Amino acid sequence: MSDWSAIEALPSPKLVELFDADSERLSKLSLDVAGIHFDWSKTHLTGEAIEAFAALAKAQDLAGKRDAMFGGAHVNVTEDRPVEHTAERGEGNADSVARARKLHERMRSLIDAIEGGALGDIRHVLHIGIGGSALGPHLLVDALGREDARYDVAIVSNVDGVALEDAIKDFDPAATLLVLASKTFTTKETMLNAESALQWMKEHNVEDPYGKVIALTAAPDKAMEWGVDETRILPFGEGVGGRYSLWSSIGLPAAIGLGWGAFEELLEGAAEMDRHFRLTALHENAPALAAFADLYYTQVRHAETRAPFAYDERLRLLPSYLQQLEMESNGKGVKVDGTPVGRPTAAITWGGVGTDAQHAVFQLLHQGTHLVPVEFIAVIEPGDTLAEDHHRQLLLNAFAQGAALMKGKQVEDPARSYSGDRPSSTLLLDVLDPRTLGALIAFYEHRVFVNGVLLGINSFDQFGVELGKEMAKAADQGGQSFDPSTEDLIRRAGLE
Ligand SMILES: O=P(O)(O)OC[C@H]1O[C@H](O)[C@H](O)[C@@H](O)[C@@H]1O
């Protein structure tokens, strides 16, 4: 029997039966790592399932591939690159770690200089980037930047000018630091927003607008060509993928907005998760267990989606961050060797914020026909200072939803019945501080990696985004014919 058939042949007991059958279930399926409590007991994972996945992991040489990634081998085979985001937090091969340290020192010196007034009186930070060059820093500043924010930080990604106009309407152009974040420094949206932001500074007669521009990029030459002075370019390595880049200079809005100490703590929290992932046996390894649950639902129960819900307003951007991380990494159809995967790959990640989502989409989760593994992410220490009841209600709601999904309710009226046996996992953070958030994000990164390895795919390229870019460019340049529908739309909008 192949390793997948052993997994596909796993029995499908009901969740409540699993609890009844094993009084140790909770302790066997929960873990505490780096300030995060993980509870998979309300998923269908069993000891037998974990063994079957561990066998598959062995057959796919997960341990060898993990070591190869940390060791700096070119595991991103389609782009012939190493995967170096862990080196940014000090975990990886010695050369990559040393290089990352140097670049972080440079980043810190520039931040010190800005804080010391070297670029004038800076009160606003306008960060322009898209995809991995925006979602990570945005998550960080939104999650952690509420208290004592040192600068107004705005993150602009969309090419829709409304985004830029909204962001700058309350900014003083003379007191704005313009941060251009782009790994390639060629992304159309970012370059256009960059030009318009610079134009805005010029129109307001800002003295030496180029002097207030900083570039975060793996292509320093291109940034220089654009006009950024070399001393204000903060490079990072090619081996740091866009969606894995918040640990590099791309994290500048967090480092400047929250302070260098906070940024270092973020890196340390992630490094703690790296060590856990690298050194812990699979049956106690948080990213591995989470990936096993993911794969159980996609491969055995044919779940097409998964839904993380942040029961914490501070983490409201986490679901969209995870969408890029998971779907861009593992939304692939071919294996590392180019052959078809032949089975479902990444689930569609969607989700939202609790308790809001309960009053909007949870109907489908409780009674709909799709099986959706739910993930609750909550924090024990409140983010607010209001009466205790707010946070109490928030957490109790998260926990009650998990219980209701599992237990269900049978009454005579089918419309009012709940089938139950619907899985959820819970991630409960002690506090939401830089260290714990670093560990949380690194957990998700490694979970994606395990999913990728077990499916045999390269999680680190993203060629699927190229064709649309090419077509948009062709449409912009004109002279190329499209299908009748596209031609008609271009004409109707007056864009020909
Ligand atoms: O950082 P950049 O080179 O500007 O790229 C920004 C983003 O655009 C690309 O299309 C990719 O899909 C993303 O992975 C990347 O993060």
The ligand as an SDF file (V2000), in Angstrom:
LIG
                    3D

 16 16  0  0  0  0  0  0  0  0999 V2000
    8.2500   42.6810   -4.1770 O   0  0  0  0  0  0  0  0  0  0  0  0
    7.8710   42.7080   -5.6180 P   0  0  0  0  0  0  0  0  0  0  0  0
    8.9780   42.2330   -6.5030 O   0  0  0  0  0  0  0  0  0  0  0  0
    7.3650   44.0560   -6.0140 O   0  0  0  0  0  0  0  0  0  0  0  0
    6.7040   41.6840   -5.8120 O   0  0  0  0  0  0  0  0  0  0  0  0
    5.4770   41.8410   -5.1800 C   0  0  0  0  0  0  0  0  0  0  0  0
    4.6100   40.6170   -5.3360 C   0  0  0  0  0  0  0  0  0  0  0  0
    4.2350   40.4650   -6.6680 O   0  0  0  0  0  0  0  0  0  0  0  0
    4.3220   39.2430   -7.3520 C   0  0  0  0  0  0  0  0  0  0  0  0
    3.3800   39.2580   -8.3750 O   0  0  0  0  0  0  0  0  0  0  0  0
    4.1980   37.9960   -6.5430 C   0  0  0  0  0  0  0  0  0  0  0  0
    2.9960   37.3310   -6.7630 O   0  0  0  0  0  0  0  0  0  0  0  0
    4.3590   38.1980   -5.0600 C   0  0  0  0  0  0  0  0  0  0  0  0
    4.9120   37.0370   -4.5130 O   0  0  0  0  0  0  0  0  0  0  0  0
    5.2260   39.3820   -4.7440 C   0  0  0  0  0  0  0  0  0  0  0  0
    5.3500   39.5050   -3.3470 O   0  0  0  0  0  0  0  0  0  0  0  0
  1  2  2  0
  2  3  1  0
  2  4  1  0
  2  5  1  0
  5  6  1  0
  6  7  1  0
  7  8  1  0
  7 15  1  0
  8  9  1  0
  9 10  1  0
  9 11  1  0
 11 12  1  0
 11 13  1  0
 13 14  1  0
 13 15  1  0
 15 16  1  0
M  END
$$$$
